Amino acid sequence: MRRCTLFVFGGWLLAAGAAGADTVQPLPYELLYVRAPYAGAGPAQANSVWPDTVRPLTPDAGAQLVLLKRDGSREVVFPLERYRGQIDTPAGKPLAAGAVADPNVSFDGRQVLFTWYHDLTAVNPQRGDPEGPSLSTAGADLYKLDLTTRALVRLTTQALTPNTGNGARFEPGVAGSNHPRIGVFNTGGTWAPGRRIVFTSSRNNFVPPKAFNTGQRVMQLFAMDDDGRNVEPIGHLNLAMALHPQVLLDGRIAFSSWEEQGLRDVRQFPLWVIGPDGRNWHGLSGFAEPFLVHHFMTQMPGGDLVVTRYYNLNNNGFGDLIRYPLDPAGPDFDSPQAVFSDGLDGKIPFQRIEQVRLTPFTTPDDFPAPCPGWEDNAYGSSGIEGPAPCAGAARRGKLTHPAAAPSSAGDPARADLLAVYAAGPANHNGIYVGLGTALPWVHGTIVLIPDGRPVAVPSAGTPGKPPGLVTVVAEDGYNLQWP
């Protein structure tokens, strides 16, 4: 469950936050989010890089953890110079060489877990996507920050624990060494029962058996005490990759997995669930949707899961949002006899019972977001079969990073849904870049979906963002992430 919303903290005295947001609509609670530099929308600027299943470990440098307060002011809470002694960002480099990712607020709202990439400007070009970023030589580690005292605790170090039983040597910088010449990546922490933390790590130095590029590592599930001690693996089945574990209300851990037993498409990344001790694992969703990913999820207070579906690599983790009950009455899955139709009409073999599309105005597929009036035919409005029927800014946009939130109406029996929204195409497939239908580049803003209900498809005469998405924060010079 993504929890980056904060409840009341009495007696705080906070410094004034940075100014300059295009839009700030304060909420009746405090909100943590990440903001990363945004270069611009046009072809002269570089598109941003967001973590997804193909490139989960190469975010843009300069991302900060920001607190949006109830009065609308904002405060950068990390990184700050006073924390220099607890991070591995070199003293001669600015803090903007690193980046924050994966924030997760504790159950009592007093602490936040997050990942810190120490130095994304020092990379090994032999460990990366040939057309994209490479892995950092400094790696990433988990931290927790007390939101009242601002005390910072480092939870992981750059401990490398490879298999040395075959006589392999892993001394860095030594000729003939098997050291990967990149850092260790400890990421995606979530609070678990018994004062434990579950996270993913590359510390065992495995490589996926079906890697798309040399930048992919086997991220395995580990658990540790909430002070960083007693680290132990719980994802013994993670032979390819596990990403972004999130604790559920019943104490189990949901996570995206590249273990594809019985599947026929190496691009699939279904959602699984596992006990916090590594037992009782089974599938949740995404097993019958060729080429799509089920990633970035949250759990609503009533138990329903909200999941992002997207096509890997070309969409920066943006797609559509679906919602389904975790434990419905009767079977969990629908009929295997459905005729697959890209899921636009709900005909997906073995889809979850009562699964609904919260954002039917957009697509999870590898096309630019649809033009107005083309919501059921994103391919047709992509420009590949003729002139696109709308300009890029008029497209419906896509979403990612859902997060359950208290009701903005103040009703304790209700709950809203926060998410990150990118207007326009939200796709950088080279085909559409060449056709000119991939612009403007992704510019993430934080939006609210009241009551977490499906957003109505606007009329064809209403271009761009659907009115049912309420903008909470939009900053001109930043991509906003991870609410």
C-alpha positions in Angstrom: 0.0 0.0 0.0 1.5 3.3 -1.1 1.3 5.6 1.9 2.8 9.0 1.3 -0.1 11.0 2.8 0.4 12.4 6.2 -2.2 13.0 8.9 -2.2 15.7 11.6 1.1 16.5 13.3 0.5 18.9 16.2 3.0 21.5 17.1 5.2 21.5 14.0 7.2 24.6 13.2 8.3 24.3 9.6 10.4 26.5 7.4 8.8 28.1 4.4 8.9 26.0 1.3 10.1 26.7 -2.2 7.8 28.8 -4.3 7.0 28.8 -8.0 4.4 26.0 -8.5 2.0 26.6 -11.3 -0.8 25.0 -9.3 -1.1 24.2 -5.6 -4.4 23.1 -4.2 -3.8 22.4 -0.5 -5.3 19.2 1.0 -6.7 18.8 4.5 -3.7 16.7 5.3 0.1 16.9 4.6 1.5 15.2 1.6 5.0 13.9 0.7 6.1 13.6 -2.9 9.2 13.5 -5.0 10.1 16.2 -7.5 12.7 15.7 -10.2 14.1 18.3 -12.7 12.0 18.8 -15.8 13.9 19.9 -18.9 11.0 21.0 -21.0 8.4 19.8 -23.5 10.0 20.4 -26.9 12.3 18.4 -29.2 15.3 20.5 -28.2 15.1 19.2 -24.6 15.8 15.7 -23.3 12.9 13.5 -22.2 13.0 12.5 -18.6 13.7 9.0 -17.3 11.3 7.4 -14.9 11.7 4.0 -13.2 9.9 1.2 -14.9 10.3 -2.6 -15.2 13.1 -2.4 -17.8 15.0 0.5 -16.2 14.1 0.5 -12.5 17.4 1.7 -11.2 18.2 4.8 -13.3 16.0 7.7 -12.3 16.9 11.3 -13.2 19.4 13.0 -10.9 18.3 15.8 -8.7 15.1 14.4 -7.3 14.1 15.8 -3.9 11.6 14.7 -1.2 9.1 17.5 -0.6 6.4 18.1 2.0 3.3 19.9 0.9 1.6 21.4 4.0 -2.0 22.2 4.6 -1.5 25.9 4.0 -0.1 25.2 0.5 3.6 25.9 1.3 6.2 23.4 0.5 9.5 22.3 2.2 12.3 20.2 0.8 13.0 17.7 3.6 15.7 15.7 1.8 18.5 15.9 0.6 19.9 18.7 2.8 23.5 19.6 3.6 23.2 18.6 7.2 22.8 15.0 6.1 26.0 14.8 4.1 27.8 12.6 6.6 25.2 9.9 6.2 25.2 9.6 2.5 27.8 8.5 -0.1 27.4 11.5 -2.4 31.0 12.8 -2.9 31.8 15.9 -0.9 32.9 17.6 -4.1 29.6 17.1 -5.9 26.3 18.9 -5.4 23.5 17.0 -3.7 21.7 17.2 -7.0 24.0 14.4 -8.2 21.8 12.0 -6.3 18.1 11.3 -6.2 15.2 10.3 -3.9 12.8 7.6 -4.9 10.2 5.2 -3.4 8.9 7.1 -0.4 6.7 5.1 2.0 5.2 6.6 5.1 4.9 4.6 8.3 1.6 3.4 9.7 1.6 6.1 12.4 2.5 8.8 9.9 5.7 9.8 11.8 8.4 8.3 9.6 9.1 8.0 5.9 11.2 5.3 4.2 12.9 6.3 1.0 15.6 5.3 -1.4 18.6 7.6 -2.0 20.7 7.1 -5.2 24.1 8.5 -4.0 25.6 9.7 -7.3 23.8 9.3 -10.7 26.5 11.2 -12.4 29.1 8.5 -11.9 28.1 5.5 -14.0 29.5 2.4 -15.7 28.5 2.7 -19.4 28.9 -1.1 -19.8 26.0 -1.6 -17.4 23.0 0.0 -19.0 20.5 0.4 -21.8 22.3 1.2 -25.1 19.8 4.0 -25.8 19.4 5.2 -22.2 21.1 5.7 -18.8 23.6 3.4 -17.2 23.9 2.1 -13.7 25.6 4.2 -11.0 28.9 3.1 -9.5 27.7 4.4 -6.1 24.4 2.4 -5.9 21.4 3.2 -3.7 20.5 2.8 -0.1 17.5 2.9 2.2 16.9 5.6 4.8 14.2 6.5 7.2 13.5 10.1 8.3 11.6 11.0 11.5 9.1 13.7 10.3 8.9 15.4 13.7 12.6 15.5 14.8 14.1 15.2 11.2 16.5 12.6 12.5 17.8 10.5 9.7 18.8 6.8 10.0 20.7 4.9 7.3 19.3 1.4 7.1 21.4 -0.3 4.4 25.0 0.0 3.3 26.8 -1.1 0.1 27.2 -4.6 1.4 27.7 -7.0 -1.5 26.9 -10.7 -0.8 27.5 -12.7 -3.9 28.0 -16.5 -4.1 31.7 -17.2 -3.6 31.4 -20.9 -3.4 32.8 -21.4 -6.9 36.0 -19.5 -6.1 34.9 -16.3 -7.8 36.5 -13.1 -6.5 34.7 -9.8 -6.1 37.3 -7.3 -5.1 36.5 -4.0 -6.8 39.2 -2.7 -9.2 41.2 -5.9 -9.3 42.1 -7.5 -12.6 40.1 -10.7 -13.1 37.6 -9.8 -10.4 34.0 -10.7 -10.9 32.9 -7.5 -9.3 30.1 -5.9 -11.4 31.8 -2.5 -11.2 28.6 -0.8 -10.1 27.1 -0.1 -6.7 24.6 -2.2 -4.8 21.0 -1.1 -5.1 18.8 -1.3 -2.0 15.4 0.1 -3.0 11.7 0.0 -2.6 11.2 -0.3 1.2 7.8 -0.9 2.7 6.8 -1.2 6.4 5.9 -4.7 7.4 4.4 -6.4 10.5 6.6 -6.9 13.6 8.7 -3.7 13.1 10.2 -5.2 10.0 10.9 -3.6 6.6 10.7 -5.5 3.3 12.8 -4.2 0.4 14.5 -5.2 -2.8 18.2 -5.5 -3.3 20.8 -6.5 -5.9 23.3 -7.5 -3.2 23.5 -11.1 -4.4 24.8 -9.9 -7.8 22.6 -12.1 -9.9 21.7 -11.2 -13.5 18.3 -11.9 -15.0 18.2 -15.0 -17.3 16.2 -13.0 -19.9 17.7 -9.5 -19.5 17.0 -6.9 -22.2 20.2 -5.0 -21.5 23.3 -5.1 -19.3 21.8 -2.6 -16.9 19.3 -5.0 -15.4 20.0 -6.7 -12.1 18.1 -9.4 -10.2 16.3 -7.5 -7.5 15.3 -9.9 -4.7 13.0 -9.4 -1.7 14.7 -9.0 1.7 13.4 -8.3 5.2 15.2 -6.5 8.0 14.4 -4.9 11.4 13.3 -1.3 11.2 16.8 -0.3 12.5 18.6 -2.1 9.6 19.7 -5.2 11.5 18.9 -8.8 10.9 18.7 -8.7 7.1 17.5 -11.9 5.6 16.2 -13.0 2.1 12.6 -13.8 1.8 12.4 -13.8 -2.0 14.2 -17.1 -2.7 12.0 -17.5 -5.8 13.2 -14.1 -7.2 15.4 -15.5 -10.0 14.6 -12.6 -12.4 13.4 -9.5 -10.6 11.0 -8.3 -7.9 10.0 -4.6 -7.7 8.3 -2.2 -5.3 6.9 -4.4 -2.5 3.9 -2.8 -0.8 2.4 -4.0 2.5 -1.3 -4.9 2.4 -3.8 -4.4 5.2 -3.6 -8.1 6.1 0.2 -8.0 6.5 1.1 -9.7 3.2 3.4 -8.0 0.7 2.3 -7.3 -2.9 5.1 -6.9 -5.5 5.7 -6.9 -9.2 7.6 -9.9 -10.5 9.5 -11.0 -13.6 9.0 -14.7 -12.6 7.0 -15.9 -15.6 6.3 -19.6 -15.0 3.8 -20.6 -17.8 3.8 -17.2 -19.5 4.7 -16.7 -23.1 5.9 -13.1 -23.3 9.1 -11.9 -21.6 7.7 -8.4 -21.4 5.0 -9.4 -18.8 5.5 -8.3 -15.2 2.5 -9.6 -13.2 1.6 -8.6 -9.6 2.2 -11.2 -6.9 1.7 -11.4 -3.2 3.9 -13.1 -0.5 3.9 -13.4 3.3 6.3 -11.1 5.1 8.4 -14.1 6.0 8.6 -15.4 2.3 5.9 -18.1 2.6 2.5 -18.4 0.9 3.2 -16.7 -2.4 0.7 -16.6 -5.3 -0.4 -14.5 -8.2 -2.7 -11.4 -8.1 -3.1 -10.0 -11.6 -1.6 -9.4 -15.0 -0.9 -13.1 -16.0 -3.1 -13.1 -19.1 -2.3 -9.7 -20.6 0.5 -10.2 -23.2 3.2 -7.4 -23.2 1.6 -5.4 -20.4 3.0 -4.7 -16.9 1.1 -4.6 -13.6 3.2 -2.4 -11.4 3.0 0.6 -9.0 0.0 -0.4 -6.8 -1.8 0.9 -3.7 -4.6 -0.5 -1.5 -7.7 1.4 -0.7 -9.0 1.3 2.9 -11.9 -1.0 1.9 -9.3 -3.5 0.6 -9.5 -2.9 -3.1 -6.2 -2.8 -5.0 -5.4 0.0 -7.6 -2.7 -1.0 -10.1 -0.9 0.8 -13.0 -0.9 -1.1 -16.3 1.6 0.0 -18.9 3.9 -1.1 -21.7 7.5 -1.2 -20.7 10.4 1.1 -21.7 8.6 3.5 -24.0 6.1 5.0 -21.6 8.1 5.9 -18.5 5.8 3.7 -16.4 2.7 5.6 -17.5 -0.5 3.8 -18.5 -4.0 3.4 -17.1 -5.3 2.5 -13.6 -7.4 -0.5 -12.8 -9.2 -1.4 -9.5 -10.3 -4.8 -8.2 -11.2 -6.4 -4.8 -8.3 -8.3 -3.1 -10.7 -10.9 -1.7 -14.0 -11.0 -3.6 -16.8 -13.3 -2.7 -16.2 -16.5 -4.7 -13.3 -17.0 -7.2 -10.6 -14.4 -7.5 -10.4 -14.8 -11.3 -12.9 -14.6 -14.2 -13.4 -17.1 -17.0 -10.4 -18.4 -19.1 -12.6 -18.3 -22.2 -12.6 -14.5 -22.8 -11.4 -13.3 -26.2 -8.5 -11.1 -25.6 -9.1 -7.6 -27.0 -6.4 -5.4 -25.3 -8.6 -5.1 -22.3 -10.5 -2.1 -23.6 -13.9 -3.9 -23.2 -12.9 -6.0 -20.2 -12.4 -9.2 -22.1 -9.2 -10.5 -20.5 -8.8 -14.2 -19.8 -8.4 -14.8 -16.0 -8.8 -11.1 -15.2 -9.7 -10.3 -11.6 -13.3 -10.5 -10.6 -15.0 -7.1 -10.5 -11.9 -5.5 -12.2 -12.8 -2.0 -13.4 -10.8 0.6 -15.4 -10.6 3.8 -13.4 -9.2 5.8 -16.3 -11.1 4.6 -19.4 -10.1 7.7 -21.3 -6.5 6.4 -21.8 -4.6 3.3 -22.8 -2.0 1.0 -21.2 -0.6 0.1 -24.6 2.5 1.3 -26.4 0.8 4.2 -28.2 0.5 7.9 -27.5 -2.5 8.6 -25.3 -5.6 8.8 -27.4 -7.1 11.9 -29.0 -10.5 13.1 -27.9 -13.1 10.9 -29.4 -10.6 8.1 -30.0 -10.5 6.7 -26.4 -11.3 3.2 -27.7 -8.8 3.3 -30.5 -5.5 4.8 -29.4 -3.7 3.1 -32.2 -6.0 4.8 -34.7 -5.1 8.3 -33.3 -1.4 7.6 -33.1 -0.5 9.0 -36.5 0.8 5.7 -37.8 -1.9 5.3 -40.4 -2.3 8.9 -41.4 -2.3 12.4 -39.9 -3.0 12.4 -36.2 -6.5 13.7 -35.5 -5.3 16.1 -32.7 -2.3 18.0 -31.5 -0.1 16.4 -28.8 -1.3 18.7 -26.0 -4.9 17.7 -26.8 -4.3 14.0 -26.0 -5.8 12.5 -22.9 -2.5 11.8 -21.1 -1.6 8.8 -18.9 -1.1 8.0 -15.2 1.2 6.2 -12.8 2.1 6.0 -9.0 -1.4 5.6 -7.5 -1.6 6.3 -3.7 -4.6 5.8 -1.4 -5.5 9.0 0.5 -8.0 10.2 3.1 -11.2 11.8 1.8 -10.6 15.4 0.9 -14.3 15.9 1.9 -13.4 14.9 5.5 -15.6 11.8 5.5 -13.8 9.0 7.4 -16.0 6.4 5.6 -14.6 7.5 2.2 -11.2 7.6 0.6 -9.7 9.4 -2.4 -7.0 8.3 -4.8 -3.9 10.3 -5.6 -1.8 9.6 -8.7 0.7 11.2 -11.1 -0.7 12.4 -14.3 1.2 13.4 -17.5 -0.7 15.3 -20.1 -0.3 14.7 -23.8 1.0 11.5 -25.4 3.1 10.1 -22.5 4.9 7.9 -24.9 8.4 8.0 -26.5 8.4 5.0 -28.7 10.8 5.8 -31.6 8.1 5.2 -34.1 6.0 8.1 -32.7 9.0 10.3 -32.1 9.7 10.0 -35.8 6.1 10.7 -36.7 6.1 13.8 -34.4 3.2 12.5 -32.2 5.3 11.9 -29.0 5.5 15.6 -28.0 5.2 17.2 -25.5 7.5 15.1 -23.3 6.2 13.7 -20.0 5.6 16.3 -17.3 4.3 14.7 -14.2 1.8 16.4 -12.0 -0.1 15.2 -8.9 -3.8 14.7 -9.3 -6.7 13.5 -7.1 -9.5 11.1 -8.2 -12.4 11.7 -5.8 -13.5 8.5 -4.0 -11.2 6.5 -6.2 -14.1 6.0 -8.7 -13.8 5.7 -12.5 -13.2 9.0 -14.2 -15.7 9.8 -16.9 -14.6 10.0 -20.5 -15.0 13.6 -21.6 -16.9 14.6 -24.7 -14.9 14.7 -27.9 -15.2 18.5 -27.7 -13.2 18.7 -24.5 -9.5 18.2 -25.2 -6.7 17.2 -22.9 -7.0 16.3 -19.2 -10.4 15.0 -18.2 -12.2 17.3 -15.7 -12.6 14.4 -13.3 -8.9 14.6 -12.5 -8.3 17.3 -9.9 -4.9 18.9 -10.0 -3.2 19.0 -6.5 0.3 20.2 -7.4 1.9 21.1 -10.7 5.4 22.6 -10.8 6.7 24.3 -14.0 10.4 23.1 -13.6 9.8 19.7 -12.0 8.4 16.3 -12.7 6.3 15.3 -9.7 6.4 11.7 -8.6 5.5 9.2 -5.9 2.7 11.0 -3.9 
